[in-house]
């Protein structure tokens, strides 16, 4: 549920529910007072009684202007008719004498009525016989100077004032129901907001302490769920960023360590040969030439290592653009073979291409970058060749969506535990063979992935290794 809709429902509930409760309580009160206790309570009755009382008081007050009405039988009859509608009584008092009365009243009853009627409160009922009456006293003065009073006696039902009591019950019920409903609705409403916010607060505290494995659960209303979802995505992104940063830091340390190790050997050799020349050990021209050639070879090795390192760094940072061309993959591989064949034959390695494609396949290839891949694989095969007659066979195959290039040699092979690591930077399956940068296959992998392709290795035990390259068709 959306927060706006929940807020509307909550506000409506705080008004509607108390009204319903109040109506039910009022109906129950009507039933109890009206049926169980025999009281007739209705607004019409209350209104009728109020109107009659108002008219009677108005007529009684007329005596102060026309005292002669006290002797008028019509006035007496009017009072009696009106009071009979509410089962009331009246009495006319003049000079402490009862002039006319609708009920037999003793002097003691009259005295009690006058005392209560003239009291400050004037609300205490007077009991006459078995009936309680509410007394209203209206004083007047005749033309002769006589003092008189009109006593209006309104019978007090056990629950004659129950309408007022009922109103009080209704008001109190509404206030209590309104307060209770507000408390419950506010509690539930705040619970649906505060609980998810407390969860978010806990998650934020964990993240602040560096715990990025603390999940943020989606709960609460729709807006809060969306907030939780966004913060969870932020947590995942932050975790990935931290992991990437840690990985880069580990790679940097590894890079420095590997470069230091790989450069140390040729630099040490160069230093030794230079010191030998300076100390006069190379005493004849042949020995001097041999020293210098060794120094030149080591220098070339260092230069090659630095070039490989710079190339890999640029590939890793996506700083080298690719110049893709639509090339016939068979013709392209044949050109690579022709270029590498003399060097490989000099090393007693025979190379051949086996095309198993059903038709010519044209792929988008960066000519120079892919050539670097092929040459690095050839160079890696040459380094680990342990047969008198080495072989490198290239197989061209295809699937529905890609072209597979398999470069298989018959060298020393790769163990299963090393198979998944040969494309890592500076990794060598044989640490004793320290010649080279250890970046050849890592560079090849970066270039293949730059072509949206995939590269992996398959070991054939002591029978050699296959490097598999998958490139998407056009």
N, C-alpha and C positions, 0 to 999 in steps of 0.2 A: 504494500500500500504506500502511496506517495504521502510525504509528510504534510502537504497542504490539505489533502483529503482527510487525513487522520485528525488534523487540527480542527477542521470543520465539524467532523463527527463528535469530537470531544466537546466543543463549545455547545453543539446542539444537545448533547447528552446531559450536560450540566443544567440545562433548562427543562428539557422534556421529561427526564426521569423524575426530578422533584415534583413536577406538576402531576405526573401520573400517580406518584406515591401519595401526594396530598389529596387528590381526588378520591383515591381508594380509602384513605383514612376518613375523609369527610363522609363518604357513603356508609362506611362502617359505623361512624358516630351517629348518623341519621337512623340507621337500623337499630342501634343499641338504645338510643334515646326514644325513638318513635315506637318500636315494637316491644322490646324487652321490658322497658320501664314505663310504657304507656304514655309517653309524652308526645304531643303533636308539635313537631318543630317544622316550621316552614318559613321561608322568607315572606310569603304573602301574609301569613299570620302576624309576623313581627311588624310588617309594614302597616297592616290594618290596625293593630293595637297602637302603634305610634300615631297614626292619623287621628284615631278616636281620642286619644289622650290630648293631642294638640287642640282638637275642636272643643273638648270639654274645658280645658284650661282657658281657651279663648272666651268661651261663653261665661265661665265663672268669673273671669276678670271683668266681664261686662257689668257685673254687680257693683263694681267700684264707681261706674259711671251712671248706672241706673239701679240704685238699691231697691227700688220698688219691685224689681223682678222677684225678690225673695218671697213675695206673696202671690206671685203669678203661678197658677196651676199649670199653664202651658209650659212654663220654664221647668217646673218640676217633672212634667211628663217627658220633656225633651231629654233632661238629664238621665231619667230612668231608662229611656229607650236606648240611649247611647251606651250607658254603662252595662245594660243587659247584653249587649253584643259581646262584651268582654267579660261578662259575669261579674261585673263590679257593683259597688254600692256607693251611696252618697248620703250626706247629711248636711242640713242647713242649721247653723248655730247663730243665735242672736242673743246678745246679753247673757251668755252662758246658758241659754236655754235651747233645746232642740226644737226648732220650728217645724222641720219636716225631715223624714228619714226613710230610706228604702229598706232599712233593716233595723230591727229593734236593737238599739244601742243603749247601754247603760251610761251613767255619767262617768263611771270609771273608764269605760271604753273610749268615750269622747275625750276624757282627760289624757289618756295614753296617746290617742291619735294626734291631739293638739301638741303634746309634748314632743312626739317624734317628728311631726310635720314642721314644727318651729325650731327643731334642733339644727345645728350647723351641718351635720352630715345629711340628715333627712332621708337616709337610705335604709335604715333598719326597719324590717317588717313588724307590723303589729298583729298579734294573734287575738282574734275575736272568735270565741267558740273554738271550733276545730280548724278554722281557716285563717291563713296568714294573708295580710293585705299590705300593699305598698301605699303609703299615705301621701296625698298631695293636699296641702292646706292653702286656701286663698282667702285672705282677709279683706273685708270691705267695711265701709262706714255709711250708715243711712243718713238721710237728710236731717232726721231728728237728732243725729249725733250718736246713735247707738252703734256699737261695734258688733261685727258679725264675722262669721267664717263659713266657708264652704269646704267640707271634707269630701275628697274624692278617694274612694277606696278601690284600688286595683288588686284583684286576687293574685296572690303569688303562688303559681303552680310550683310543684317541687322543682320543676325545671323551666319555670317561666323565663328565667334568665339564661336558659340553656343555649339560646341562639347566640348570645354574646359569648358564652363559654365555647360554643362550637366555633365561632369565628376565631377565638383565641387558640383553640386546638388546631384549627386549620393553619393559622399563621405560624404557630410554633412548629407544627409538622413540616410546613414548607421550609422554614429556616433550617430545621435539623436535617431534612432530606437534602436540601440544597448544599449544606455544609458537608454532609457525608458523601454525597455524589461528587462534589468538587474534589474532595480528598481522594476518593477511589479513582476517579477519572484522571486527576492530576498525577497520582502515583503511577497508574498504568502508562499514561502518556510519557511521563518523565522516564519510566523504566525502559520504554522502547527506544529512548534517545540516550539516556545516561549510560545504560549497560554497554551499547556498542562504543560509546565515546570512552568509557573506562577501558574497554578492550584495546581501542586505538591508542590510548594513553600508555597502557602497558607495553604495547608493541613499539611505540615510539621510544619508550625508556630502554627497552631491550636493544633497539637499533642504535640508540645513543651510546650504549655500553659496548657496541661493536658486535652484538649478536644478530647477524643477518639471517639466521636460520629460524627465527621466530615468525611463524606464519600469521598473516592478518586474515581473520575469518570474516566472510560477508554475513552480516546480520543487521537487523533493524529495518527501518523503512527504506524505500527504494533509493532515495537520495543518499542515505548513509551507506547503503550497500554499494552504490556507485563510487562513493568516496573510498570505502574499504578496498574495492576492486582496483581503483587507481593507485592507492597507496601500496597494495600488494604488488602491482606491476612495478612500481617505483622500487620497492624492496628487492624484487628479483633483478631488476636492471642494476641496482646498486651492488648487489651481491656479485653479479656477473662482472661488473666493472672492477670490483675489488679483486676478484679471482684473476681477471685478466691482468691487472696491475701486478699482482703477486707473481703471476706467470712470467710477465715481462721482466720483473726484477730477478727471478730465478734464471731466466734466459740470459739476462745481462751478465750476471755473475758467472754463468757457465761459459758465455762468450769470452769474457775476459780471461777466465782460467784456461779455456781451450786455445785461445790465441797465444797466450803466454807460453803454454806448453809446446804448441806447434812451431812457434817461431824460435824457441830456444835452441832446438837442435841445429837448424841450418846456421843460425847466428853464431853458435858455439864453434861450428866447423869453420866458418869464415874467419872468426877470430883466431882460431888455431893456425890456419894456413897463413894468414897475414903475419902473425907473430913468427912463424917459421921462416917466412921470406925476410922479415926484418932482422931475425937472428942469424941469417946467413945459412940456414939449413939447406935451402934450395941453391946449392953451390954450382950447379951446371945448368945449361939452357933447357935440357929435357925436363929436369925436375921442376925448374921454374915454370915451364909451360904447363906441366901437369898440375901444379899448385893453382896457377891462374885459371885453368879450365875448371877445376873443382870449385874455385871461388865464384866463377861466372855461373856455373850450374846451380850452386846454392842460392846465389842472388836471384836467378831466374825463378827458382822454387819459391822464394819469399815473395817475389813480385806476383807470381801466379796465385799464391795464397791470398794476398791482399786484394787482387782483382776479384777472386771468388767471394771474398768476404763483403766487398763493396757491392757486388752484384746481388748477393743474397739479401743484404740489408735493404737495397732499393726495391727488390721484388717483395720483400716482407712488408714494406711500407707502401706498396702499390705506387711507386714513383716512376716506374718504367712503363711507357706506353707501348701498346702492341700494334703492329702494322699487319693486319690480317689480309691474306690473299686467298683467292679461290684456286687451290692447287690440286692436281691429280696426285693422290697419295702414293701411288706406285712409282710414278716418275720421280717424285720428290725423294723417296727413300733410296731409289737407285743412284741418284746424284750424291746422296750422303755416303752410300757404300763406296762409290768410285773415289770419293775424296779420302776416305779412311782406309781403303784397301791396301795401298802401298805400305803404310806404317804397320798395319796388322799382319801382313804377310812377312814383313821383316821380323816380326815377333813370332813367326810360325803359327799364325792364326788364320784359318780359312773362314771366309764370310760368304753367305748366300741368302737370296731372297726367295720366298715361296708365296706366291700370290694365290689365295683361295677365294678371292672375290668373284662374284658372278658377273660383275660389270665394273666399268671404271667408276671410281668414287672420288668426288671432288669435295675437299674439306676446306674450311676457313682456317688457315694456318699462318702464323708469323714465321716467315722463312728462317730468319737468323736465330730466333729464340728456340724453335723446335730443333734446329740443327745443333744447338748447344745441348739439348736434352739427349739426342742420339749419341753425340760425341762423348758426353759424360758417362753414358751407359757402356759404350764401347771401352772407354778408359777404365771403368770399374771392372769390366770383364777381363781386360788385359792384366790388371794388377793381381787378380786372384786366379789367374790361369795356372794350373799345375800339371797340365798334360803336355807331352812332347808335341803333339799335333792338336792345337787348339781349334775350336769351331765356334762360330757365332751364326745362328740361323734366325732369320727374320721371317715370321709368318704373318700374313695379312688375312684376317677373317672379318666377318661382319655379323651383326645381329640386326634385329628389326630397326633399331634406332641408332646404332653406333657402329663404328669401325674399330676392331681390336688389332693392335700391333703387339705381337709377342717377340721379344728379343731374348733368345735362349742361347746360353753358352754351356760348355762342358767342363767348366772350371771346378774349383774345390767345393762349391756349393755353400749353402748357408744353413746354420742350425735353425730349428723351429723357434727357439727362444729369441734368436736375433732377427727373425724374419720381419717382425712388426716394427723394428727399430732402425732398419737400414736407411730410412728416409729422414731420420732425425739429424739435426745439425751436429757436426763433428763426431758422428758415431762411426766407429770402425769395428767390424766383426773380429778383426785380428789386430789388437792394439800394438803388436810388435811391428806392424807395417805402418810406420808413421809418415811415410812419404805422401804428400798431398795435403789438401786443406780439410778433408773430411766433409766438404760441402757439396760434392758433385751430385749425389742423389737428392739432397735437400733442395738444391737449385732446380733440378729436373722436376721435382714434385711441384714447386712453386710455379714453374712455367706451364706445366700441364694443367694445373688448377686455373691458371690465367686463361687457358683455352677452354674453360668450362668442362674439362675432362677429369679423368681419374687414373691413378697409377698405383699398382701394387706388385708384390713379388710372390713367386711360387717357387718353393725349394724342391729340387729333385734329388736331395741327399748328396752323395758323392758324385752324382752324374751331372751336377751343374745347377744353374738357377735360371728362371724365366722372369723377366721384367715385363709386366703387362700394362699396356696403355690403351685406355678407352676414350675415343673422341666422338662427339656427337655428329651425326650426319646433318647435312643442310636441311 
